[in-house]
Structure formats: C-alpha cells, structure tokens
C-alpha cells in the first residue's frame, strides 16, 4: 500500500519529525514560497504547521487532502466552514499550552503594573543614581479586580493564579457561565460594560471570531477606569489597535501589556514601541521549550490519528468525521 504523504510547513523538533516519518512521508516546505507550498498541498494527504493563513484558493487543487493539524489552540487562520465543505478535518492543540500561556498573561499583568520592563531598562541605561521615589512607583496587583473577557481554558488558569495566588476578585464575560471558575475561584459573570467599569486589569482571552474582532474599541476603552491596565494575549485584532494607541496617549487607561498585535511582527514604526506604558512581547504566549515540544508532538499525533480515522479529541470540525 502507498504510504501517506504529509506537508510540514513549519520546522518540527527532530524527534517529532522522526515519529511522523515512522508512519508517513514528510515533505518540508517553507510557506513563504507560496507556489511551492500550494504544489506540495496538491500532492498531500495531510499538513502540519502554524501561523500561516490558509485560504480556500490555496487548497483548491488539494483533492487528496484529508487533514490539517495546526500547532496552536487558536485556528483563526483557517476558514473552518470551507474545510468542512471539502471534508478536511482540522485539529488543534488545546490544554497542553494552557498553563504556559496563563504564565505569560500573569507576566504581562505584573510587568505592566510594576513597570518591570521600563524600570529595568532605566537601570541598564545608568539612571539609578539615588534611592528611588514616587516617579518609579507602580500599582498593586494583589487584592485588585481582574476582568477576564473569555474565561475558558487559559482564562481559567489565569483566574486560578489571580484568585488563589494574588487574592484578586475575578469578573468575567462569556456567552455561557463557567461554573467551575465560579465555584473554584469565586469568579462572577457580568456583562462586558460592567466588567470594563469595575476591573483594574482587563484581560482578553477570547478566540478571534467575527464576534470578537474589535471587541475592545474606543468606546470600550472609555468605559475602563483611567487607572486600569489592558492585557491582550488572545489575538491582535480583538483590540482596535489605533483606538488603544489613542487611549494610551491620552491617559484614558494607564497601561497595556500586549503579546499579540494587529500586524505581527509589530512594525518598527508602531507608536506602541515608543510608549513607556506599554509592555510588548513577540507573541510568546506558549513559547517555552517544554510546551512548544508538547504542542508539536500533540499536533503530530492529531494528524496521524485524523488520517487513520482513530482521533477522538482535538478536532475543530467534528462534522467531517461524522459524515
Ligand atoms: P477556550 O477554552 O475556547 O476559551 C475561550 C473563551 O472565550 C471561552 O470561555 C468562550 O466562552 C469565550 N468566548 C468565545 N466567544 C466569545 C464572545 N463572543 N464573547 C465572550 N466570550 C467569548 O480557548 P483557550 O484555550 O482558553 O484559548 C483562547 C484563545 O487564546 C485562543 O483562541 C487563542 O487565540 C489565544 N491564545 C493565544 C496564545 C498566545 O501565544 N498569545 C496562546 C494560546 C492561545 P463562551 O463560549 O461561553 O462564550
């Protein structure tokens, strides 16, 4: 029987690639060479990768393709309905990245509140000449109110850190109640406007969908406290970045801690880069050695399972398997 062929459009750890090669032929492509990428997809049964927009026109000729495995929990780079129509299974990697991403969110909360990055740079520039005064003060995190927009897996891990570690009050906005977070962390579900008005830290952890695109814009920023800090480690377009820049410039909110941006990498001329009250990270939510390895392995297993019909979890479009 012919071995199946898959396209790897991101570099994989060598042991994960070897595991895949034990079962299928692996064709490595650089997705920046779009023509080569499309040609490879046209001749493949499956594909594994991340961070590349996959539009319907790119898979028009990929008639053999049965599965896409994204090395991420978010799948906003795919047109899921289109994949479903074509009978292509989409798999993703929830859970394995939850704790590392929640750590990144908390790093942003602490760094923004205590001005860690700004003041560390100030020290390295040789400015620490006397004991510091109010000009270097930050604001407390412990005991404050944290509002989580999108309290799911990662939001839940953030809520745990906040409630149990920092004795924070947790508010959240979801379309459905998260009873576990209410019971375990005293989280209280409130409408978005109330969350914005009451929170000292507003943390976005929704997936990027048509409903969540621009969920925080100029009007929402105005509803936040002037002392509040916005944290975004979801996807850049959940926030209207131009409105955020204006709000930070004009003191509408105190500061922002951002792991994601409208355009990534963040353009060198972005006003955000010159703002002292912005902590900007290069989309490192899940970027630890351990977690990235676990994600790659999980995605490889998902792909093989989807191709041989044994996969039961991590499937975005279950309708495909049920047909
Ligand atoms: P999840 O478990 O699905 O949680 C998402 C939460 O958002 C759910 O509780 C959902 O609750 C809520 N939600 C969805 N649509 C909403 C809406 N329109 N209004 C209000 N709430 C809404 O996903 P997760 O594993 O926590 O991951 C969340 C997102 O984080 C991913 O999709 C990804 O984009 C992002 N992420 C970023 C990084 C990074 O590197 N920065 C790393 C990992 C993940 P309801 O369904 O009840 O509304």
Boltz pocket constraint, residues with backbone or C-beta under 6 A from the ligand:
constraints:
  - pocket:
      binder: B
      contacts: [[A, 73], [A, 74], [A, 75], [A, 94], [A, 95], [A, 97], [A, 101], [A, 149], [A, 150], [A, 151], [A, 152], [A, 153], [A, 154], [A, 155], [A, 173], [A, 174], [A, 175], [A, 176], [A, 177], [A, 205], [A, 206], [A, 207], [A, 208], [A, 209], [A, 211], [A, 212], [A, 233], [A, 234], [A, 235], [A, 259], [A, 260], [A, 283], [A, 284], [A, 285], [A, 286]]
      max_distance: 6.0
